């Protein structure tokens, strides 16, 4: 930053707060400001109010000056103020010669300024003399109407000269000069033009030298258009349903095409053979996921953000947490939350006169309760306004997502990570970090006691894994990071699945009744015990949930990064650092794999063992699939059984079966799904 920019930053610091506050409120006058123009005496608050109420400014100023000049005759300060007020009320006050008044005020101001400058000269060292633009005399500044105005406030003066003068000064070597408003505006205008020129030069250099938007065409790969500087193909992403986009472009460019997210080359791959190579056969060349630069260490420690050897080690430590035996032990905690879910549905029915309820908030409480209990070890009854719910919901609300600002992370990812922390809800993240740290500390204190009774929850299992870790990777911070990832990966995805499950059952009453009959039979077979064994030996329930996930996957696409250059069997060369987009939503509705792909037919999963593995992967595919997929299935199935056995869902009168989804990201977030609920006898 050069000297010119440093001066401008200093001026904004000194002048910004008071000036902008006054301009925003259109109240440029203050008692201190009037005293700048009438230095020999104080003015009344009534006069200040009259000026701010847009009375004749010049006349009021003249009356104030006249009042101050007669201070010797009036006597006390109270008498002076009273004299000013009486003269302001007197309709027969003599006319004021404004020209003479201005000259008189200028003389007083100049004399006072010279005296104050002399005092300041004595206090400041030689290398800290106030300097500025050449302006030999102090003049009254006027607004466009002609009224005398000022933009200097008490706070600004104290910053500039420790209260010794009422005019803005810049420290440096030189003489004593005062900057007026016109010079300040000229200064700002010059800087704006300079910044604009620098920005345009940067755009040209970035587009011509630093960006390679011919990357894919030179490799013979079809490329989306148009491609724009900085933003690539993603300028209007906040206005679109991103999970639908790949299907549109696959029709136009084929099953493999290139595009740019910002300046980064991406390759969309929907070819089944190429996907098997990327996800399974040649996984060692595509081990990493897409990550976003962040300054927060807890995010970097999440398994989803770890890369290379660190990911492999942490994955090997965490995977045993989700074995069948561990999930069975954790099932009672989930069942308890599912029973509360059933009660919350009843409460919502009582509060709704028509028994039509919005289901997403209720399902969010359920998934949050499961995570609080199984992840954080908090056995508490959560309500909609509970901090755990509020902060959990905030974690999925990105303020940049639905505005034009959503393209900033694409063009300037590191700048956004450094200077726009609110692109991610770090306040809510910090809440869960604090909770997680406290739980780890408390749990470690309990575990050393002889009579400790393990909850067999996610936290206990991670601490068990930590004790067996000889690499030092699974630190307390890493444990907390995995619990928070458990929240991020499981809260919204499972609640969205339950929303769409209820929606499909309400829209297909014949399938719902068949599932209800089989649910009653299964409950009788297990003597009323709704647990792990029951929900994992229930083929129709599994088929219904699978079909819901096929139509409405948690995310429309997933990404993998090429960690070492690789040539696919079709001849396409993928360079290290390239990001691969895998369009799950498109693949799971591809007519090449599925008959009537847009219809809800759970029976299609009956004995469907011959399907292509890339045609259905709601939890991903290959070594880097979702580590918690089995827990998510347990959680959703237990909730479904508790719902189907007690309630009947139907489409509310006049409602449409079409579901609206949020825009701006690849995840599927249903909006405002409402259904009619009846209690089964």
C-alpha positions as CSV (number, residue, x, y, z in Angstrom):
1,X,0.0,0.0,0.0
2,X,1.5,3.3,-1.1
3,X,1.6,6.7,0.8
4,X,-1.5,7.9,-1.1
5,X,-3.6,4.9,0.0
6,X,-2.3,5.2,3.6
7,X,-3.5,8.8,3.7
8,X,-6.9,7.8,2.4
9,X,-7.3,5.1,4.9
10,X,-6.3,7.5,7.7
11,X,-8.9,10.0,6.5
12,X,-11.6,7.4,6.4
13,X,-10.8,6.4,9.9
14,X,-10.9,10.0,11.2
15,X,-13.8,11.3,9.1
16,X,-15.9,8.3,8.4
17,X,-17.9,7.7,11.5
18,X,-19.1,11.2,12.3
19,X,-19.5,12.3,8.7
20,X,-21.5,9.3,7.6
21,X,-23.7,9.3,10.7
22,X,-24.6,12.9,10.1
23,X,-25.2,12.5,6.4
24,X,-27.4,9.4,7.0
25,X,-29.6,11.2,9.4
26,X,-29.6,14.6,7.6
27,X,-28.6,16.3,10.8
28,X,-25.4,18.1,10.0
29,X,-25.6,20.5,12.8
30,X,-24.6,19.9,16.4
31,X,-24.0,22.2,19.3
32,X,-20.2,21.6,19.1
33,X,-20.3,22.4,15.4
34,X,-22.1,25.7,15.9
35,X,-19.5,26.6,18.5
36,X,-16.9,26.2,15.8
37,X,-18.6,29.1,14.0
38,X,-19.3,31.0,17.2
39,X,-16.1,30.4,19.2
40,X,-16.6,33.2,21.7
41,X,-19.7,31.7,23.4
42,X,-22.0,28.7,23.8
43,X,-25.3,28.4,21.9
44,X,-28.5,27.0,23.3
45,X,-29.9,23.6,22.5
46,X,-33.1,25.3,21.2
47,X,-31.0,27.0,18.5
48,X,-29.4,23.7,17.6
49,X,-32.9,22.1,17.2
50,X,-34.1,25.0,15.1
51,X,-31.2,24.5,12.7
52,X,-31.8,20.8,12.5
53,X,-35.5,21.4,11.8
54,X,-34.4,23.2,8.7
55,X,-35.0,26.8,9.9
56,X,-33.1,29.6,8.1
57,X,-29.6,28.5,8.9
58,X,-27.9,31.8,8.1
59,X,-30.3,33.9,10.2
60,X,-30.0,31.5,13.1
61,X,-26.3,31.6,12.9
62,X,-26.4,35.4,12.8
63,X,-28.5,35.4,15.9
64,X,-26.1,33.0,17.7
65,X,-23.1,35.2,16.8
66,X,-25.0,38.3,17.9
67,X,-25.8,36.6,21.2
68,X,-22.2,35.6,21.8
69,X,-20.8,39.1,21.0
70,X,-23.1,40.7,23.6
71,X,-21.9,38.3,26.4
72,X,-20.1,41.0,28.3
73,X,-23.4,43.0,28.7
74,X,-25.6,40.1,29.5
75,X,-23.5,38.7,32.4
76,X,-23.9,35.0,33.3
77,X,-24.1,32.0,30.9
78,X,-27.8,31.6,31.7
79,X,-28.5,35.1,30.8
80,X,-26.5,34.7,27.5
81,X,-28.6,31.6,26.5
82,X,-31.8,33.4,27.5
83,X,-30.8,36.4,25.4
84,X,-30.2,34.2,22.4
85,X,-33.6,32.5,22.8
86,X,-35.4,35.9,23.2
87,X,-33.8,37.2,20.1
88,X,-34.8,34.1,18.2
89,X,-38.4,34.6,19.2
90,X,-38.5,38.4,18.4
91,X,-40.2,38.9,15.0
92,X,-38.8,42.4,14.8
93,X,-35.1,41.4,14.9
94,X,-33.0,43.6,12.7
95,X,-31.8,42.2,9.3
96,X,-28.4,40.7,9.3
97,X,-25.7,41.6,6.8
98,X,-24.5,38.1,5.9
99,X,-21.4,39.2,4.0
100,X,-20.1,41.2,7.0
101,X,-21.1,38.3,9.3
102,X,-19.1,35.9,7.2
103,X,-16.0,38.1,7.3
104,X,-16.3,38.5,11.0
105,X,-16.6,34.8,11.6
106,X,-13.7,34.1,9.2
107,X,-11.5,36.5,11.2
108,X,-12.5,34.9,14.5
109,X,-11.9,31.4,13.1
110,X,-8.6,32.2,11.6
111,X,-7.4,33.9,14.8
112,X,-8.5,31.0,16.9
113,X,-6.9,28.5,14.6
114,X,-3.6,30.3,14.5
115,X,-3.5,30.3,18.3
116,X,-4.4,26.6,18.5
117,X,-1.8,25.8,15.8
118,X,0.9,27.5,17.8
119,X,-0.1,25.5,20.9
120,X,0.0,22.3,18.9
121,X,3.3,23.2,17.4
122,X,4.9,23.2,20.8
123,X,3.5,19.8,21.7
124,X,4.2,17.8,18.6
125,X,7.7,16.7,17.6
126,X,9.2,17.9,14.4
127,X,8.5,14.7,12.5
128,X,4.8,14.8,13.4
129,X,3.7,18.2,12.1
130,X,0.2,18.2,10.8
131,X,0.2,18.4,7.0
132,X,-2.4,18.4,4.3
133,X,-3.5,20.1,1.1
134,X,-2.4,23.7,0.6
135,X,-5.1,26.0,2.0
136,X,-3.8,29.2,3.5
137,X,-7.0,30.4,5.2
138,X,-10.0,28.8,6.9
139,X,-13.2,29.4,5.0
140,X,-16.8,28.6,5.7
141,X,-17.9,25.5,3.8
142,X,-21.3,25.8,2.2
143,X,-23.9,23.1,1.0
144,X,-25.5,23.2,-2.4
145,X,-28.2,25.5,-1.1
146,X,-25.7,28.0,0.1
147,X,-26.0,27.4,3.9
148,X,-22.8,27.2,5.9
149,X,-22.1,23.6,6.8
150,X,-19.3,21.6,8.3
151,X,-18.3,17.9,8.5
152,X,-16.1,18.0,11.5
153,X,-17.3,16.4,14.8
154,X,-15.9,16.3,18.3
155,X,-14.8,12.7,18.0
156,X,-12.9,13.4,14.8
157,X,-11.1,16.3,16.4
158,X,-10.0,14.3,19.4
159,X,-8.6,11.6,17.1
160,X,-6.7,14.0,15.0
161,X,-5.2,16.4,17.5
162,X,-6.2,15.1,21.0
163,X,-8.8,17.8,21.3
164,X,-6.5,20.7,20.6
165,X,-8.2,21.9,17.4
166,X,-11.5,21.5,15.6
167,X,-10.1,20.9,12.1
168,X,-8.8,17.6,10.6
169,X,-5.0,17.3,10.4
170,X,-2.7,14.7,9.0
171,X,0.5,14.0,10.8
172,X,3.7,14.2,8.8
173,X,6.5,16.6,8.0
174,X,5.5,20.0,6.8
175,X,3.4,23.0,7.7
176,X,0.0,23.5,9.2
177,X,-2.8,23.2,6.7
178,X,-6.5,22.5,6.8
179,X,-8.4,20.3,4.3
180,X,-11.9,21.6,3.3
181,X,-14.7,19.5,2.0
182,X,-14.1,20.1,-1.7
183,X,-10.5,19.0,-1.4
184,X,-11.6,15.9,0.4
185,X,-14.1,15.0,-2.3
186,X,-11.5,15.6,-5.0
187,X,-9.1,13.3,-3.1
188,X,-11.8,10.5,-2.8
189,X,-12.7,10.8,-6.5
190,X,-9.1,10.4,-7.5
191,X,-8.7,7.3,-5.4
192,X,-11.9,5.8,-6.8
193,X,-10.6,6.2,-10.3
194,X,-7.2,4.8,-9.4
195,X,-8.9,1.7,-7.9
196,X,-11.1,1.3,-10.9
197,X,-8.1,1.3,-13.2
198,X,-6.3,-1.2,-11.0
199,X,-9.3,-3.5,-11.1
200,X,-9.7,-3.3,-14.9
201,X,-6.0,-4.1,-15.3
202,X,-6.4,-7.1,-12.9
203,X,-9.4,-8.4,-14.9
204,X,-7.4,-8.2,-18.2
205,X,-4.3,-9.9,-16.7
206,X,-6.4,-12.5,-15.0
207,X,-8.3,-13.4,-18.1
208,X,-5.4,-13.4,-20.5
209,X,-2.5,-14.7,-18.4
210,X,-3.7,-16.4,-15.2
211,X,-6.9,-18.1,-16.4
212,X,-6.8,-21.0,-19.0
213,X,-10.4,-21.2,-20.2
214,X,-9.2,-23.2,-23.2
215,X,-8.1,-26.0,-20.9
216,X,-10.8,-28.5,-21.9
217,X,-11.1,-27.6,-25.6
218,X,-7.3,-28.2,-26.0
219,X,-7.9,-31.7,-24.6
220,X,-10.7,-32.5,-26.9
221,X,-13.4,-32.3,-24.2
222,X,-16.7,-30.6,-24.9
223,X,-16.9,-27.4,-22.8
224,X,-19.9,-25.5,-21.5
225,X,-20.3,-21.9,-22.5
226,X,-20.3,-19.0,-21.9
227,X,-17.1,-18.7,-19.8
228,X,-16.7,-15.4,-18.0
229,X,-13.6,-13.9,-16.3
230,X,-13.4,-14.8,-12.6
231,X,-16.6,-16.7,-12.5
232,X,-16.3,-19.3,-15.3
233,X,-19.7,-20.9,-15.9
234,X,-21.1,-20.2,-12.4
235,X,-22.1,-16.5,-12.5
236,X,-25.9,-17.1,-12.0
237,X,-25.6,-20.1,-9.7
238,X,-27.7,-18.6,-6.9
239,X,-30.7,-18.4,-9.3
240,X,-30.7,-22.1,-10.3
241,X,-31.5,-25.5,-9.0
242,X,-28.0,-26.9,-9.3
243,X,-29.0,-30.5,-8.8
244,X,-30.9,-30.3,-12.1
245,X,-28.1,-28.7,-14.2
246,X,-26.1,-31.8,-15.1
247,X,-29.1,-33.4,-16.8
248,X,-29.6,-30.4,-19.0
249,X,-26.0,-30.2,-20.1
250,X,-25.5,-33.9,-20.6
251,X,-28.2,-33.7,-23.3
252,X,-26.2,-30.9,-24.9
253,X,-22.6,-32.0,-24.4
254,X,-22.7,-35.7,-23.7
255,X,-21.9,-37.8,-20.6
256,X,-18.5,-36.2,-20.1
257,X,-18.0,-32.4,-20.5
258,X,-15.8,-29.7,-19.0
259,X,-16.7,-26.5,-17.3
260,X,-15.2,-23.9,-14.9
261,X,-16.2,-23.1,-11.3
262,X,-14.5,-19.7,-11.0
263,X,-11.1,-20.4,-12.6
264,X,-10.9,-24.0,-11.6
265,X,-11.5,-26.6,-14.3
266,X,-14.2,-29.2,-13.5
267,X,-15.1,-32.4,-15.4
268,X,-18.7,-33.7,-15.1
269,X,-18.6,-37.5,-15.6
270,X,-21.9,-39.5,-16.1
271,X,-20.4,-42.3,-18.1
272,X,-20.8,-45.5,-16.1
273,X,-17.4,-47.1,-17.1
274,X,-15.5,-43.9,-16.4
275,X,-17.2,-43.6,-13.0
276,X,-16.2,-47.1,-12.0
277,X,-12.6,-46.2,-12.7
278,X,-12.7,-43.0,-10.8
279,X,-14.6,-44.3,-7.7
280,X,-13.3,-47.9,-7.5
281,X,-10.7,-49.2,-9.9
282,X,-8.4,-46.1,-9.9
283,X,-9.5,-44.7,-6.5
284,X,-5.8,-44.0,-5.5
285,X,-5.7,-41.3,-8.1
286,X,-9.0,-39.6,-6.9
287,X,-8.8,-39.9,-3.1
288,X,-9.7,-36.4,-2.1
289,X,-13.0,-34.5,-1.9
290,X,-13.5,-30.9,-2.9
291,X,-12.6,-28.6,-0.1
292,X,-13.1,-24.8,0.5
293,X,-10.2,-22.7,2.0
294,X,-10.9,-21.9,5.6
295,X,-9.2,-20.3,8.5
296,X,-11.0,-22.6,11.0
297,X,-8.9,-25.5,12.2
298,X,-11.9,-27.6,13.3
299,X,-13.2,-27.6,9.7
300,X,-9.8,-28.7,8.4
301,X,-9.8,-31.6,10.8
302,X,-13.2,-33.0,9.7
303,X,-12.8,-36.3,7.9
304,X,-14.6,-34.8,4.8
305,X,-11.8,-32.2,4.5
306,X,-8.8,-34.4,5.3
307,X,-6.6,-35.5,2.4
308,X,-4.2,-38.3,1.6
309,X,-2.7,-40.3,4.4
310,X,-4.4,-38.2,7.2
311,X,-7.8,-39.1,5.8
312,X,-6.9,-42.8,5.5
313,X,-5.7,-43.0,9.1
314,X,-8.6,-41.2,10.6
315,X,-11.1,-43.2,8.5
316,X,-9.6,-46.4,9.7
317,X,-10.0,-45.2,13.3
318,X,-13.6,-44.0,12.9
319,X,-15.0,-46.8,10.7
320,X,-15.2,-49.4,13.6
321,X,-17.6,-47.0,15.3
322,X,-20.3,-47.9,12.8
323,X,-20.2,-51.7,12.9
324,X,-23.4,-53.7,13.4
325,X,-22.6,-54.4,17.0
326,X,-21.9,-50.8,17.9
327,X,-25.1,-49.7,16.1
328,X,-27.2,-52.3,18.0
329,X,-25.8,-50.9,21.3
330,X,-26.7,-47.3,20.2
331,X,-30.3,-48.2,19.0
332,X,-32.0,-47.6,22.4
333,X,-30.8,-43.9,22.2
334,X,-32.3,-43.5,18.7
335,X,-35.6,-45.3,19.7
336,X,-36.1,-42.8,22.6
337,X,-35.8,-39.9,20.1
338,X,-38.2,-41.6,17.7
339,X,-40.8,-41.9,20.5
340,X,-40.5,-38.2,21.2
341,X,-40.9,-37.6,17.4
342,X,-44.3,-39.3,17.6
343,X,-45.3,-37.1,20.5
344,X,-44.3,-34.0,18.7
345,X,-46.5,-35.0,15.8
346,X,-49.4,-35.3,18.1
347,X,-48.7,-31.9,19.6
348,X,-48.6,-30.3,16.2
349,X,-51.9,-31.9,15.3
350,X,-53.6,-30.5,18.4
351,X,-52.2,-27.0,17.6
352,X,-53.5,-27.2,14.0
353,X,-57.2,-26.8,13.6
354,X,-57.2,-28.7,10.3
355,X,-54.5,-31.3,11.3
356,X,-52.4,-30.0,8.4
357,X,-48.8,-29.5,9.6
358,X,-45.5,-28.6,8.1
359,X,-43.3,-31.6,8.8
360,X,-39.7,-30.3,8.2
361,X,-39.4,-28.5,11.6
362,X,-40.6,-31.6,13.5
363,X,-38.2,-33.9,11.6
364,X,-35.3,-31.4,12.3
365,X,-36.0,-31.7,16.0
366,X,-35.8,-35.5,15.7
367,X,-32.5,-35.6,13.8
368,X,-31.1,-32.9,16.1
369,X,-32.1,-35.0,19.2
370,X,-30.5,-38.1,17.7
371,X,-27.2,-36.2,17.1
372,X,-27.4,-34.5,20.5
373,X,-27.8,-37.9,22.2
374,X,-25.7,-40.2,20.1
375,X,-23.0,-37.7,19.1
376,X,-22.7,-35.2,22.0
377,X,-24.0,-37.4,24.8
378,X,-26.7,-34.9,25.7
379,X,-29.8,-36.6,27.0
380,X,-32.2,-33.7,26.8
381,X,-35.7,-33.0,25.4
382,X,-35.1,-30.5,22.6
383,X,-37.7,-27.9,21.5
384,X,-37.8,-25.7,18.4
385,X,-36.2,-22.7,20.2
386,X,-33.5,-24.8,21.9
387,X,-30.0,-23.4,21.2
388,X,-28.9,-26.8,19.9
389,X,-31.8,-26.6,17.3
390,X,-31.3,-22.9,16.5
391,X,-27.6,-23.2,15.9
392,X,-28.0,-26.5,14.1
393,X,-30.4,-25.0,11.7
394,X,-28.1,-22.0,11.2
395,X,-25.3,-24.3,10.1
396,X,-27.3,-25.0,6.9
397,X,-28.2,-21.4,6.1
398,X,-25.6,-19.7,4.0
399,X,-26.3,-16.0,3.6
400,X,-24.4,-15.9,0.3
401,X,-26.2,-18.9,-1.1
402,X,-29.3,-17.1,-2.5
403,X,-27.7,-13.8,-3.6
404,X,-25.2,-12.7,-6.2
405,X,-22.5,-12.8,-3.5
406,X,-22.6,-16.6,-3.8
407,X,-20.2,-16.3,-6.8
408,X,-17.5,-14.6,-4.7
409,X,-16.1,-17.8,-3.2
410,X,-15.7,-19.1,-6.8
411,X,-13.7,-16.1,-8.0
412,X,-11.8,-15.3,-4.8
413,X,-11.9,-18.4,-2.6
414,X,-9.0,-17.4,-0.3
415,X,-10.1,-13.8,0.0
416,X,-13.6,-14.9,1.0
417,X,-12.2,-17.3,3.6
418,X,-10.0,-14.6,5.1
419,X,-12.2,-11.5,5.0
420,X,-15.8,-12.8,4.7
421,X,-16.1,-15.3,7.6
422,X,-19.9,-15.0,7.5
423,X,-19.9,-16.9,4.3
424,X,-20.1,-19.8,6.8
425,X,-22.0,-19.5,10.1
426,X,-18.9,-19.6,12.3
427,X,-20.9,-18.3,15.3
428,X,-23.0,-21.5,15.3
429,X,-19.9,-23.6,14.6
430,X,-18.3,-22.1,17.6
431,X,-21.3,-23.1,19.7
432,X,-20.9,-26.7,18.8
433,X,-17.1,-26.5,19.2
434,X,-17.6,-25.3,22.8
435,X,-20.2,-28.0,23.5
436,X,-18.0,-30.7,22.1
437,X,-14.9,-29.6,24.0
438,X,-16.9,-29.5,27.2
439,X,-18.4,-33.0,26.6
440,X,-14.9,-34.4,25.8
441,X,-13.5,-32.9,29.0
442,X,-16.4,-34.2,31.2
443,X,-16.4,-37.6,29.5
444,X,-12.7,-38.1,30.1
445,X,-13.1,-37.3,33.8
446,X,-15.9,-39.9,34.1
447,X,-14.1,-42.6,32.1
448,X,-11.3,-42.9,34.7
449,X,-13.8,-43.7,37.5
450,X,-14.2,-47.3,38.5
451,X,-18.0,-47.3,38.3
452,X,-18.2,-45.6,34.9
453,X,-21.1,-46.9,32.9
454,X,-20.5,-46.3,29.2
455,X,-23.3,-44.8,27.1
456,X,-21.9,-46.6,24.1
457,X,-22.5,-43.4,22.0
458,X,-20.5,-41.9,19.3
459,X,-18.4,-39.8,21.7
460,X,-17.5,-42.8,23.8
461,X,-16.5,-44.9,20.8
462,X,-14.3,-42.1,19.4
463,X,-12.5,-41.8,22.8
464,X,-12.0,-45.5,22.7
465,X,-10.4,-45.1,19.2
466,X,-8.3,-42.3,20.5
467,X,-6.8,-44.5,23.2
468,X,-5.8,-47.0,20.5
469,X,-4.4,-44.3,18.1
470,X,-0.6,-44.4,18.0
471,X,-0.3,-41.8,15.2
472,X,-1.4,-38.8,17.3
473,X,-3.9,-37.7,14.7
474,X,-7.0,-38.4,16.7
475,X,-6.5,-35.5,19.2
476,X,-9.3,-34.0,21.3
477,X,-9.7,-31.3,18.6
478,X,-10.0,-34.0,15.9
479,X,-12.6,-35.9,18.0
480,X,-14.7,-32.7,18.4
481,X,-14.4,-32.1,14.6
482,X,-15.8,-35.6,13.8
483,X,-18.7,-35.1,16.1
484,X,-19.5,-31.8,14.4
485,X,-19.2,-33.5,11.0
486,X,-21.7,-36.1,12.4
487,X,-24.0,-33.2,12.9
488,X,-23.4,-31.6,9.5
489,X,-23.7,-34.9,7.6
490,X,-26.7,-36.2,9.5
491,X,-29.0,-33.5,10.6
492,X,-30.4,-31.9,7.4
493,X,-30.0,-34.9,5.1
494,X,-32.0,-37.3,7.2
495,X,-34.7,-34.8,8.0
496,X,-35.0,-34.0,4.3
497,X,-35.3,-37.8,3.6
498,X,-38.2,-38.1,6.1
499,X,-39.9,-35.1,4.6
500,X,-39.9,-36.6,1.1
501,X,-40.8,-40.0,2.5
502,X,-44.0,-38.6,4.1
503,X,-44.7,-36.6,0.9
504,X,-44.5,-39.7,-1.3
505,X,-46.6,-41.8,1.1
506,X,-49.2,-39.1,1.2
507,X,-49.2,-38.9,-2.6
508,X,-49.5,-42.7,-3.0
509,X,-52.1,-43.9,-0.4
510,X,-52.1,-47.5,-1.8
511,X,-48.4,-48.0,-1.1
512,X,-48.9,-46.3,2.3
513,X,-51.6,-48.7,3.3
514,X,-49.7,-51.7,2.2
515,X,-46.7,-50.6,4.2
516,X,-48.9,-49.9,7.2
517,X,-50.2,-53.5,7.1
518,X,-46.7,-55.0,6.9
519,X,-45.5,-52.7,9.7
520,X,-48.2,-54.0,12.1
521,X,-47.3,-57.5,11.2
522,X,-43.6,-56.9,11.8
523,X,-44.3,-55.3,15.2
524,X,-46.3,-58.4,16.2
525,X,-43.5,-60.7,15.1
526,X,-41.1,-58.9,17.4
527,X,-43.5,-58.6,20.3
528,X,-43.8,-54.9,20.0
529,X,-40.1,-54.3,20.1
530,X,-39.2,-51.7,17.5
531,X,-35.4,-52.2,17.3
532,X,-32.4,-52.9,15.2
533,X,-33.4,-56.5,14.2
534,X,-36.9,-55.5,13.2
535,X,-36.0,-52.6,10.9
536,X,-33.1,-54.5,9.3
537,X,-35.4,-57.4,8.3
538,X,-38.2,-55.4,6.7
539,X,-37.9,-55.6,2.9
540,X,-40.7,-53.4,2.0
541,X,-39.6,-50.6,4.4
542,X,-36.1,-50.8,2.9
543,X,-37.5,-50.6,-0.7
544,X,-39.7,-47.6,0.1
545,X,-36.8,-45.7,1.7
546,X,-34.5,-46.7,-1.2
547,X,-37.0,-45.5,-3.8
548,X,-37.4,-42.2,-1.9
549,X,-33.6,-41.8,-1.9
550,X,-33.4,-42.6,-5.6
551,X,-35.8,-39.9,-6.5
552,X,-34.6,-37.4,-3.9
553,X,-31.0,-38.0,-2.9
554,X,-29.5,-35.9,-0.1
555,X,-27.3,-34.2,-2.6
556,X,-27.6,-33.8,-6.4
557,X,-23.9,-34.4,-7.0
558,X,-20.6,-35.2,-5.2
559,X,-17.0,-34.3,-6.1
560,X,-13.6,-35.9,-6.2
561,X,-10.3,-34.3,-6.8
562,X,-7.6,-35.9,-9.0
563,X,-4.6,-36.4,-6.7
564,X,-2.3,-37.8,-9.4
565,X,-2.7,-37.4,-13.2
566,X,-4.6,-40.2,-14.8
567,X,-5.7,-41.2,-18.3
568,X,-9.1,-42.9,-18.4
569,X,-9.7,-45.9,-20.6
570,X,-11.7,-43.7,-23.0
571,X,-8.5,-41.6,-23.6
572,X,-9.4,-38.5,-21.6
573,X,-6.4,-37.2,-19.7
574,X,-7.2,-35.9,-16.2
575,X,-4.5,-33.7,-14.7
576,X,-3.7,-33.5,-11.0
577,X,-5.9,-31.0,-9.2
578,X,-8.9,-31.4,-11.5
579,X,-12.2,-31.7,-9.7
580,X,-14.6,-34.4,-10.9
581,X,-18.4,-33.8,-10.6
582,X,-20.5,-37.0,-10.2
583,X,-24.2,-36.2,-11.0
584,X,-26.0,-38.5,-8.6
585,X,-29.5,-37.0,-9.3
586,X,-29.1,-37.5,-13.0
587,X,-27.7,-41.1,-12.7
588,X,-30.6,-42.1,-10.4
589,X,-33.1,-40.9,-12.9
590,X,-31.4,-42.1,-16.0
591,X,-33.8,-44.0,-18.2
592,X,-30.9,-46.2,-19.3
593,X,-30.9,-47.7,-15.8
594,X,-34.5,-47.3,-14.7
595,X,-37.9,-47.8,-16.2
596,X,-40.2,-44.9,-15.6
597,X,-37.4,-43.1,-13.8
598,X,-39.5,-40.2,-12.5
599,X,-42.2,-42.4,-10.9
600,X,-42.4,-43.7,-7.4
601,X,-42.2,-47.5,-7.6
602,X,-40.6,-49.1,-4.5
603,X,-41.0,-52.6,-6.0
604,X,-38.3,-51.9,-8.5
605,X,-35.8,-52.6,-5.7
606,X,-37.2,-56.1,-5.2
607,X,-34.6,-58.6,-6.2
608,X,-32.8,-55.9,-8.2
609,X,-29.3,-57.3,-7.7
610,X,-28.2,-56.9,-11.3
611,X,-28.3,-53.1,-11.4
612,X,-25.2,-51.0,-12.3
613,X,-23.6,-49.9,-9.0
614,X,-23.3,-46.2,-10.3
615,X,-27.1,-46.1,-10.9
616,X,-27.9,-45.9,-7.2
617,X,-25.4,-44.3,-4.7
618,X,-27.3,-42.1,-2.3
619,X,-24.3,-42.4,0.1
620,X,-21.6,-42.3,-2.6
621,X,-19.6,-45.2,-3.9
622,X,-16.1,-46.6,-3.2
623,X,-13.7,-46.3,-0.3
624,X,-14.7,-42.6,0.3
625,X,-18.4,-43.2,0.6
626,X,-20.3,-41.9,3.6
627,X,-18.8,-43.5,6.7
628,X,-22.1,-43.0,8.6
629,X,-24.4,-44.4,6.0
630,X,-25.5,-47.4,8.1
631,X,-26.3,-45.2,11.1
632,X,-28.4,-42.9,8.8
633,X,-30.3,-45.9,7.6
634,X,-31.0,-47.0,11.1
635,X,-32.1,-43.6,12.1
636,X,-34.5,-43.1,9.1
637,X,-36.0,-46.6,9.4
638,X,-36.7,-46.3,13.1
639,X,-38.4,-43.0,12.5
640,X,-40.5,-44.4,9.6
641,X,-41.8,-47.3,11.7
642,X,-42.9,-45.1,14.5
643,X,-44.6,-42.7,12.1
644,X,-46.3,-45.3,9.9
645,X,-47.6,-47.4,12.8
646,X,-49.4,-44.4,14.4
647,X,-50.3,-41.9,11.7
648,X,-52.0,-41.7,8.3
649,X,-50.6,-39.1,5.9
650,X,-52.6,-37.5,3.0
651,X,-52.3,-34.6,0.7
652,X,-54.1,-31.6,2.2
653,X,-57.1,-30.2,0.2
654,X,-56.1,-27.8,-2.5
655,X,-52.4,-28.6,-2.1
656,X,-50.2,-29.5,-5.0
657,X,-48.1,-32.6,-5.1
658,X,-45.2,-30.6,-6.6
659,X,-42.4,-29.8,-4.1
660,X,-40.3,-26.7,-4.3
661,X,-36.6,-26.8,-3.5
662,X,-34.2,-24.1,-2.5
663,X,-31.8,-22.7,-5.1
664,X,-28.1,-22.1,-5.1
665,X,-26.6,-25.4,-4.0
666,X,-26.4,-29.0,-5.0
667,X,-28.3,-30.3,-2.0
668,X,-32.0,-30.9,-2.1
669,X,-33.8,-28.8,0.5
670,X,-37.6,-29.2,0.3
671,X,-39.5,-26.0,1.2
672,X,-42.8,-25.8,3.1
673,X,-44.0,-29.4,2.6
674,X,-47.4,-29.7,4.4
675,X,-49.5,-32.8,4.8
676,X,-52.7,-33.8,6.6
677,X,-52.2,-36.1,9.5
678,X,-54.7,-38.5,11.1
679,X,-54.1,-40.6,14.2
680,X,-54.7,-44.3,13.4
681,X,-56.8,-46.4,15.7
